[in-house]
Amino acid sequence: MPTEVVMRLSSGRPADDGFTIIEVMVALALISTVMAALGTYFVSSARTSRYQAQIQTATRLAQSGMEAARGFGGPTLLVGRAQCGACTDVSGFDSLGYLSDTVRWDAPVAAVTATVPLPDVAEITSVNGVSYYRYYFVGRCWQASGGGRCGVNNALPAAMVRLVVGVAWRSPDCRHAVCIRAATSLFSADPSDPVFAQ
């Protein structure tokens, strides 16, 4: 009987044999594939998080510029500025075309400091190693007494000031490696705000 047990053990594969080289290579290939996928996921997540943080910073800078301008009021926003014939192109900052229906008011006035910087002067703020450039674009427009779209018809009774605050920064995540965020608002150009009909 003992001879029979010994023969059975020697003829079968022992339990502590380990893996073959093929099994090890297959396991390594699977682990490498999973790690590469996870690595790509983490790099992509980090890049997306960084880009979202940049968007939030730019939006905050545009809003803070708008809030500062809101404290001046519409007529004061025109100080140090004049109507311009060939104004700076703002299509990148004003994708919805708010300034296209205005008389642009972005030319400098000699010896007068503009209330908000002219478009050729950017306010530069650095956050987490990224430089953000904030620009102010101003236009005048007019509305009907009942409200509605503000346009270039100066025969309408309510004179208004349109302000667009744009923030630009460089990032490979944006088209042409330049990202832009903007805020816009409409202010009364009259020191005594017009009352619109209900």
GIPE-V670355 format. One record per residue. N is the residue number from 1. OMEGA is omega in whole degrees, 0 to 359 (999 if undefined). NEAR is the number of other C-alpha atoms within 12 Angstrom. Layout:
n:N omega:OMEGA near:NEAR
n:N omega:OMEGA near:NEAR
//
This chain:
n:1 omega:178 near:7
n:2 omega:180 near:8
n:3 omega:179 near:9
n:4 omega:180 near:10
n:5 omega:180 near:11
n:6 omega:180 near:12
n:7 omega:180 near:12
n:8 omega:180 near:13
n:9 omega:182 near:13
n:10 omega:180 near:12
n:11 omega:178 near:10
n:12 omega:179 near:12
n:13 omega:179 near:11
n:14 omega:185 near:11
n:15 omega:185 near:9
n:16 omega:183 near:8
n:17 omega:184 near:9
n:18 omega:182 near:11
n:19 omega:174 near:12
n:20 omega:180 near:11
n:21 omega:178 near:11
n:22 omega:180 near:11
n:23 omega:178 near:12
n:24 omega:181 near:13
n:25 omega:177 near:13
n:26 omega:179 near:14
n:27 omega:178 near:15
n:28 omega:178 near:15
n:29 omega:179 near:14
n:30 omega:180 near:14
n:31 omega:179 near:15
n:32 omega:179 near:14
n:33 omega:180 near:14
n:34 omega:180 near:14
n:35 omega:178 near:14
n:36 omega:178 near:15
n:37 omega:179 near:14
n:38 omega:178 near:14
n:39 omega:178 near:15
n:40 omega:179 near:14
n:41 omega:182 near:14
n:42 omega:177 near:14
n:43 omega:179 near:14
n:44 omega:179 near:15
n:45 omega:180 near:14
n:46 omega:180 near:14
n:47 omega:178 near:17
n:48 omega:179 near:18
n:49 omega:179 near:15
n:50 omega:180 near:21
n:51 omega:178 near:23
n:52 omega:177 near:18
n:53 omega:178 near:18
n:54 omega:178 near:33
n:55 omega:179 near:29
n:56 omega:179 near:20
n:57 omega:180 near:30
n:58 omega:179 near:35
n:59 omega:179 near:28
n:60 omega:179 near:24
n:61 omega:178 near:34
n:62 omega:180 near:35
n:63 omega:180 near:26
n:64 omega:174 near:21
n:65 omega:179 near:35
n:66 omega:180 near:34
n:67 omega:177 near:20
n:68 omega:180 near:21
n:69 omega:180 near:33
n:70 omega:179 near:26
n:71 omega:179 near:16
n:72 omega:184 near:23
n:73 omega:186 near:28
n:74 omega:183 near:32
n:75 omega:182 near:32
n:76 omega:179 near:26
n:77 omega:181 near:39
n:78 omega:181 near:40
n:79 omega:179 near:28
n:80 omega:180 near:23
n:81 omega:176 near:31
n:82 omega:178 near:26
n:83 omega:181 near:23
n:84 omega:178 near:22
n:85 omega:178 near:13
n:86 omega:184 near:13
n:87 omega:175 near:25
n:88 omega:178 near:26
n:89 omega:183 near:19
n:90 omega:185 near:31
n:91 omega:179 near:19
n:92 omega:181 near:25
n:93 omega:186 near:33
n:94 omega:185 near:30
n:95 omega:180 near:18
n:96 omega:174 near:15
n:97 omega:180 near:20
n:98 omega:182 near:33
n:99 omega:180 near:38
n:100 omega:178 near:28
n:101 omega:180 near:24
n:102 omega:169 near:32
n:103 omega:186 near:32
n:104 omega:186 near:36
n:105 omega:187 near:38
n:106 omega:177 near:40
n:107 omega:180 near:30
n:108 omega:173 near:27
n:109 omega:183 near:19
n:110 omega:175 near:11
n:111 omega:177 near:9
n:112 omega:179 near:16
n:113 omega:180 near:18
n:114 omega:179 near:29
n:115 omega:172 near:27
n:116 omega:186 near:39
n:117 omega:176 near:35
n:118 omega:185 near:35
n:119 omega:180 near:31
n:120 omega:178 near:20
n:121 omega:180 near:18
n:122 omega:169 near:22
n:123 omega:184 near:24
n:124 omega:178 near:20
n:125 omega:177 near:22
n:126 omega:178 near:18
n:127 omega:180 near:19
n:128 omega:177 near:12
n:129 omega:179 near:12
n:130 omega:178 near:22
n:131 omega:178 near:23
n:132 omega:182 near:32
n:133 omega:182 near:34
n:134 omega:182 near:39
n:135 omega:178 near:39
n:136 omega:178 near:46
n:137 omega:185 near:54
n:138 omega:175 near:52
n:139 omega:176 near:46
n:140 omega:176 near:41
n:141 omega:184 near:37
n:142 omega:180 near:32
n:143 omega:172 near:31
n:144 omega:181 near:23
n:145 omega:178 near:20
n:146 omega:182 near:16
n:147 omega:181 near:21
n:148 omega:184 near:16
n:149 omega:178 near:23
n:150 omega:183 near:34
n:151 omega:185 near:30
n:152 omega:179 near:26
n:153 omega:184 near:19
n:154 omega:174 near:18
n:155 omega:178 near:14
n:156 omega:191 near:19
n:157 omega:186 near:24
n:158 omega:178 near:33
n:159 omega:184 near:35
n:160 omega:175 near:45
n:161 omega:177 near:43
n:162 omega:178 near:44
n:163 omega:172 near:50
n:164 omega:176 near:47
n:165 omega:182 near:45
n:166 omega:177 near:40
n:167 omega:179 near:42
n:168 omega:175 near:35
n:169 omega:181 near:37
n:170 omega:177 near:24
n:171 omega:178 near:24
n:172 omega:181 near:15
n:173 omega:183 near:20
n:174 omega:178 near:18
n:175 omega:182 near:12
n:176 omega:177 near:12
n:177 omega:176 near:12
n:178 omega:179 near:22
n:179 omega:182 near:30
n:180 omega:170 near:35
n:181 omega:182 near:33
n:182 omega:173 near:39
n:183 omega:180 near:32
n:184 omega:178 near:34
n:185 omega:181 near:31
n:186 omega:181 near:37
n:187 omega:174 near:35
n:188 omega:177 near:33
n:189 omega:180 near:29
n:190 omega:179 near:22
n:191 omega:173 near:18
n:192 omega:185 near:14
n:193 omega:177 near:19
n:194 omega:176 near:20
n:195 omega:181 near:16
n:196 omega:178 near:14
n:197 omega:181 near:10
n:198 omega:999 near:6
//
